[in-house]
Amino acid sequence: MLFERPNCIKPQVSFFSALHPCQTSLLPNKKHREASSFVPIISSLSLVGVNVEEEEIFFSQQAMYTTLPKLLCSIGNGEETTIKENLIALPQQMIVQQSQDGNPEESLVREIFPAIEQNYRSAEYITERAILASRNEFVDNLNELMIGKFREKQNIHRPLTGKMIPTTTIEEEYLNTLTPNGLPPHRLVLKENAPIMMLRNLDPSNGLCNGTRLICRGFNRNVIHAEITTGQYATKQVFIPRIQLSPPENEGYPFKFIRKQFPIRLCFAMTINKAQGQTIPNVGLYLPQHVFSHGQLYVALSRGISMETTKILVMTEQPERHIGTYTRNIVYKEVL
């Protein structure tokens, strides 16, 4: 994946430069300036079994990060104090506390998409929010949860055709369960006003690039009517047809297959890789597992604009005898 190295020498330069070919959004410093008077408040932390030195290190780190750029600079350069397996302590004000109802994802959704039942028709509300995850399976689960909160009539789009090349005895039911990178799901659930993302460079001259975010405005069997929401083509009305899609060769399947489907996915949630180059004012990071590649944590957190509007749900097992919330940060300093 492309790693965006933090610029710590010139803090007046935005950390959120857009890399996407169809989206450019540099943040004005004044609009997104953060207050530097943050005093960390640690609640509900058990200090039993924690030695005084570890406690002092933890609180000194929490007090150090008064703004998101300072935190990003430390994470991006691998300067954070780590414990076993490259675990770092995250600022407590960014942590989503899990609810007691056994559904932690709902806690994250309430932080990033408050009152969605009343605001789901607002393009501005939808565009300013997204949840990031490291893997497609986590993204699909979150999108399925979110689309259920929309009150619009649901439509399920299945491929018009799906075939093997060459013809083999592999069951069609098995093919329908496959969702390789870059391919839409076999069962694509859509509702009007739902956010979607392009998976192919369909028409770059009109803004339809891989990664472009849109709002679904209508659909029929063969065409989706959508509105581009970001970049220089924002508000442009477009039509997206079904096309024949095949998984990339590096996916490792011992066969090839074609799926004729709309080249889109829902994007209430998206992978960290897909979010590169985008600025998301209200962003959540969903971590049922640790990140797995160089710079991935930095890329995810740098999509946000402030510590107050960037939230993290950590569901991994936490280290014993340490206070705070920890997650893995992978940085190979030799490539910086």
C-alpha positions as CSV (number, residue, x, y, z in Angstrom):
1,M,0.0,0.0,0.0
2,L,1.1,3.6,-0.5
3,F,2.4,5.0,2.7
4,E,2.0,8.7,3.3
5,R,5.0,9.9,5.3
6,P,4.1,12.6,7.9
7,N,5.6,16.1,7.4
8,C,6.8,17.1,10.9
9,I,9.1,19.8,9.8
10,K,6.4,22.2,8.6
11,P,3.4,21.9,10.8
12,Q,1.5,24.6,9.0
13,V,1.2,22.3,6.0
14,S,-2.0,20.1,6.1
15,F,-1.5,16.5,6.8
16,F,-4.5,15.6,4.7
17,S,-3.3,16.2,1.1
18,A,-5.5,14.4,-1.4
19,L,-3.8,11.7,-3.4
20,H,-6.9,10.4,-5.2
21,P,-6.9,11.3,-9.0
22,C,-10.5,12.5,-8.9
23,Q,-10.5,14.2,-5.5
24,T,-8.6,17.2,-4.3
25,S,-9.2,18.6,-0.8
26,L,-6.6,20.5,1.1
27,L,-7.9,21.7,4.5
28,P,-7.7,25.3,5.4
29,N,-5.6,25.6,8.5
30,K,-7.9,28.2,10.2
31,K,-11.0,26.1,9.8
32,H,-9.5,22.9,11.1
33,R,-7.2,24.4,13.8
34,E,-7.5,22.5,17.1
35,A,-7.4,23.9,20.6
36,S,-4.2,23.0,22.4
37,S,-5.6,23.1,25.9
38,F,-6.5,19.4,26.0
39,V,-6.1,17.8,29.4
40,P,-6.6,14.0,29.3
41,I,-9.3,12.6,31.4
42,I,-8.9,8.9,32.2
43,S,-12.1,7.3,33.5
44,S,-12.9,3.8,34.5
45,L,-9.2,2.7,34.3
46,S,-8.1,0.0,36.8
47,L,-4.7,0.9,38.3
48,V,-4.5,-2.4,40.2
49,G,-1.1,-4.0,39.5
50,V,0.3,-1.1,37.5
51,N,3.6,0.3,38.8
52,V,4.2,4.0,39.3
53,E,6.7,4.3,36.4
54,E,4.3,2.8,33.9
55,E,1.5,5.1,35.1
56,E,3.7,8.2,34.8
57,I,4.8,7.3,31.2
58,F,1.1,6.7,30.2
59,F,-0.1,10.0,31.5
60,S,2.8,12.0,30.2
61,Q,2.1,10.6,26.7
62,Q,-1.6,11.4,27.0
63,A,-0.7,15.0,27.9
64,M,1.7,15.3,25.0
65,Y,-0.8,14.9,22.2
66,T,-2.8,18.1,22.3
67,T,-3.6,18.0,18.5
68,L,-4.1,15.4,15.9
69,P,-1.0,16.4,13.8
70,K,1.3,15.9,16.8
71,L,-0.2,12.4,17.3
72,L,0.1,11.6,13.6
73,C,3.8,12.7,13.5
74,S,4.7,10.4,16.4
75,I,2.7,7.4,15.0
76,G,3.9,7.9,11.4
77,N,7.6,8.1,12.4
78,G,7.3,5.2,14.8
79,E,8.3,7.4,17.7
80,E,5.6,6.2,20.1
81,T,6.7,4.2,23.2
82,T,5.8,0.6,22.6
83,I,5.3,-2.5,24.7
84,K,5.2,-6.0,23.5
85,E,4.3,-6.7,19.9
86,N,4.6,-3.1,18.9
87,L,1.5,-2.0,20.9
88,I,1.1,1.7,21.6
89,A,-1.3,3.5,23.9
90,L,-4.0,5.5,22.2
91,P,-5.4,8.9,23.4
92,Q,-8.3,8.1,25.7
93,Q,-10.5,10.9,24.3
94,M,-10.5,9.1,20.9
95,I,-11.5,5.8,22.3
96,V,-15.1,4.5,21.9
97,Q,-16.3,2.9,25.1
98,Q,-18.1,-0.4,24.4
99,S,-21.7,-0.5,25.4
100,Q,-23.1,-3.1,27.8
101,D,-25.6,-4.5,25.3
102,G,-23.0,-6.8,23.6
103,N,-23.0,-4.9,20.3
104,P,-19.8,-2.7,20.3
105,E,-20.3,-1.8,16.7
106,E,-23.4,0.2,17.6
107,S,-21.4,2.3,20.0
108,L,-19.1,3.3,17.1
109,V,-22.0,4.0,14.8
110,R,-23.7,6.3,17.3
111,E,-20.4,8.3,17.6
112,I,-19.9,8.7,13.8
113,F,-23.5,8.6,12.6
114,P,-25.6,10.3,15.3
115,A,-29.3,10.5,14.6
116,I,-28.9,8.8,11.2
117,E,-32.6,7.9,11.1
118,Q,-33.4,11.7,10.9
119,N,-30.5,12.7,8.7
120,Y,-30.0,10.0,6.2
121,R,-31.5,12.1,3.3
122,S,-28.8,14.8,3.8
123,A,-25.9,14.4,1.3
124,E,-23.7,16.6,3.5
125,Y,-24.4,14.6,6.6
126,I,-23.5,11.3,4.8
127,T,-20.5,12.6,3.0
128,E,-18.8,14.0,6.1
129,R,-18.8,10.6,7.8
130,A,-17.3,7.2,7.3
131,I,-15.9,4.2,9.3
132,L,-12.6,2.6,8.3
133,A,-11.5,-1.0,8.7
134,S,-8.5,-3.0,7.7
135,R,-10.3,-5.8,5.8
136,N,-13.2,-6.2,3.4
137,E,-15.0,-8.6,5.7
138,F,-15.2,-6.0,8.5
139,V,-16.3,-3.4,6.0
140,D,-19.1,-5.6,4.6
141,N,-20.4,-6.3,8.1
142,L,-20.6,-2.6,9.0
143,N,-22.2,-1.7,5.7
144,E,-24.9,-4.3,6.2
145,L,-25.5,-2.9,9.7
146,M,-25.8,0.7,8.4
147,I,-28.0,0.0,5.4
148,G,-30.6,-1.5,7.7
149,K,-31.0,1.9,9.4
150,F,-32.2,3.5,6.2
151,R,-36.0,3.8,5.9
152,E,-36.0,3.9,2.1
153,K,-37.3,0.9,0.1
154,Q,-34.7,-1.8,-0.3
155,N,-33.6,-3.2,-3.7
156,I,-31.3,-6.2,-4.0
157,H,-29.2,-6.4,-7.2
158,R,-27.7,-9.7,-8.2
159,P,-25.5,-10.3,-11.2
160,L,-27.2,-10.8,-14.6
161,T,-24.6,-13.4,-15.4
162,G,-21.8,-15.3,-13.6
163,K,-19.7,-17.8,-15.4
164,M,-16.4,-19.6,-15.2
165,I,-13.5,-19.3,-17.7
166,P,-13.2,-22.0,-18.9
167,T,-16.3,-23.9,-17.8
168,T,-15.6,-26.1,-14.8
169,T,-17.6,-28.1,-12.2
170,I,-17.3,-25.5,-9.5
171,E,-20.7,-24.8,-7.9
172,E,-22.3,-21.4,-8.7
173,E,-23.3,-21.1,-5.0
174,Y,-19.7,-21.2,-4.1
175,L,-18.8,-18.5,-6.6
176,N,-21.5,-16.3,-5.2
177,T,-19.8,-16.3,-1.8
178,L,-16.6,-14.8,-3.2
179,T,-15.9,-11.1,-2.9
180,P,-12.3,-10.5,-4.0
181,N,-10.7,-7.1,-3.8
182,G,-12.1,-4.8,-6.5
183,L,-15.3,-6.8,-7.1
184,P,-18.8,-5.9,-5.8
185,P,-20.6,-8.5,-3.8
186,H,-22.9,-11.0,-5.5
187,R,-25.8,-9.7,-3.5
188,L,-25.7,-5.9,-3.7
189,V,-28.2,-4.2,-1.4
190,L,-29.1,-0.6,-2.3
191,K,-31.4,2.1,-1.0
192,E,-31.9,5.6,-2.3
193,N,-29.7,8.2,-0.6
194,A,-27.2,5.5,0.5
195,P,-23.5,6.3,0.0
196,I,-21.6,4.2,-2.6
197,M,-18.1,4.1,-3.9
198,M,-16.8,3.3,-7.4
199,L,-14.6,0.2,-7.8
200,R,-13.4,0.9,-11.4
201,N,-12.2,3.7,-13.5
202,L,-15.4,3.8,-15.5
203,D,-15.3,7.3,-16.9
204,P,-12.5,9.4,-15.4
205,S,-13.2,12.5,-17.6
206,N,-16.6,12.7,-15.8
207,G,-15.4,11.9,-12.3
208,L,-16.1,8.2,-12.3
209,C,-12.8,6.9,-11.0
210,N,-11.9,4.0,-8.7
211,G,-12.5,5.4,-5.2
212,T,-15.0,8.1,-6.1
213,R,-17.7,8.6,-3.5
214,L,-21.3,9.1,-4.5
215,I,-24.9,9.1,-3.2
216,C,-27.4,6.7,-4.8
217,R,-30.3,8.7,-6.1
218,G,-32.2,6.0,-7.9
219,F,-31.8,2.7,-9.7
220,N,-33.5,0.1,-12.0
221,R,-32.4,-3.3,-13.2
222,N,-29.5,-2.1,-15.4
223,V,-28.6,1.5,-14.3
224,I,-27.9,3.4,-11.1
225,H,-28.5,7.1,-10.9
226,A,-26.0,8.7,-8.6
227,E,-24.6,12.1,-7.5
228,I,-20.8,12.6,-7.0
229,T,-20.2,14.1,-3.5
230,T,-16.5,14.9,-3.4
231,G,-13.8,16.5,-5.4
232,Q,-14.0,18.7,-8.5
233,Y,-17.0,16.8,-9.8
234,A,-19.1,17.2,-6.7
235,T,-22.9,17.5,-7.3
236,K,-22.5,16.1,-10.9
237,Q,-25.3,13.6,-11.8
238,V,-24.1,10.4,-13.3
239,F,-25.4,7.0,-14.5
240,I,-23.6,3.8,-13.7
241,P,-24.3,0.6,-15.8
242,R,-23.6,-3.0,-15.0
243,I,-20.3,-4.2,-16.5
244,Q,-18.4,-7.5,-16.6
245,L,-15.9,-7.7,-13.7
246,S,-13.2,-10.3,-13.0
247,P,-10.9,-10.5,-9.9
248,P,-7.3,-9.4,-10.3
249,E,-4.8,-12.1,-11.0
250,N,-2.9,-11.6,-7.7
251,E,-6.0,-12.7,-5.7
252,G,-4.6,-16.3,-6.1
253,Y,-7.7,-18.1,-7.3
254,P,-6.9,-21.2,-9.4
255,F,-9.7,-20.3,-11.8
256,K,-11.1,-17.2,-13.5
257,F,-14.7,-16.0,-13.3
258,I,-16.8,-13.1,-14.6
259,R,-19.5,-11.3,-12.6
260,K,-21.7,-8.8,-14.4
261,Q,-22.6,-6.3,-11.7
262,F,-22.6,-2.6,-10.9
263,P,-19.0,-1.6,-10.1
264,I,-19.8,-0.1,-6.7
265,R,-19.9,-0.9,-3.0
266,L,-21.7,0.7,-0.1
267,C,-19.4,3.1,1.7
268,F,-20.7,3.9,5.1
269,A,-17.6,1.9,5.9
270,M,-14.5,1.4,3.6
271,T,-11.1,-0.1,3.8
272,I,-8.2,2.0,5.0
273,N,-6.5,1.6,1.6
274,K,-9.6,2.9,-0.2
275,A,-9.7,6.0,2.1
276,Q,-6.2,7.2,1.2
277,G,-6.2,10.7,-0.1
278,Q,-9.6,11.5,1.3
279,T,-10.5,13.9,4.1
280,I,-13.4,12.8,6.4
281,P,-14.5,15.3,9.0
282,N,-16.1,12.6,11.2
283,V,-14.2,9.3,10.9
284,G,-14.2,6.1,13.0
285,L,-11.6,3.4,13.0
286,Y,-12.9,-0.1,13.6
287,L,-10.3,-2.5,15.0
288,P,-11.6,-6.0,15.7
289,Q,-8.1,-7.0,14.7
290,H,-4.8,-5.1,14.7
291,V,-3.6,-3.4,11.6
292,F,-1.3,-5.6,9.5
293,S,0.8,-3.5,7.2
294,H,3.4,-0.6,7.3
295,G,1.9,2.8,8.0
296,Q,-1.7,1.5,8.1
297,L,-2.6,3.1,11.4
298,Y,-1.2,6.4,10.4
299,V,-3.1,6.4,7.1
300,A,-6.4,5.6,8.9
301,L,-6.0,8.3,11.6
302,S,-4.8,11.0,9.2
303,R,-8.2,10.9,7.3
304,G,-9.7,12.9,10.2
305,I,-9.4,16.6,11.0
306,S,-9.3,16.6,14.8
307,M,-9.0,14.3,17.8
308,E,-12.5,15.3,18.9
309,T,-14.1,14.0,15.7
310,T,-11.8,10.9,15.2
311,K,-13.0,7.9,17.1
312,I,-11.5,4.4,17.6
313,L,-13.2,1.2,18.6
314,V,-10.5,-1.3,19.7
315,M,-11.8,-4.9,20.2
316,T,-8.5,-6.7,20.5
317,E,-7.3,-8.3,23.7
318,Q,-5.6,-5.7,25.9
319,P,-2.2,-6.3,27.6
320,E,-2.4,-7.1,31.3
321,R,-1.0,-4.8,34.0
322,H,-1.1,-1.8,31.6
323,I,-3.6,1.1,31.8
324,G,-5.2,2.6,28.7
325,T,-6.2,1.2,25.4
326,Y,-3.5,-0.3,23.1
327,T,-3.3,-1.2,19.5
328,R,-0.5,-2.2,17.1
329,N,1.5,0.3,15.1
330,I,3.6,-1.1,12.3
331,V,6.4,1.1,11.0
332,Y,9.5,0.0,9.2
333,K,11.9,2.9,9.8
334,E,14.3,1.7,7.1
335,V,11.8,2.8,4.4
336,L,11.1,6.2,5.8
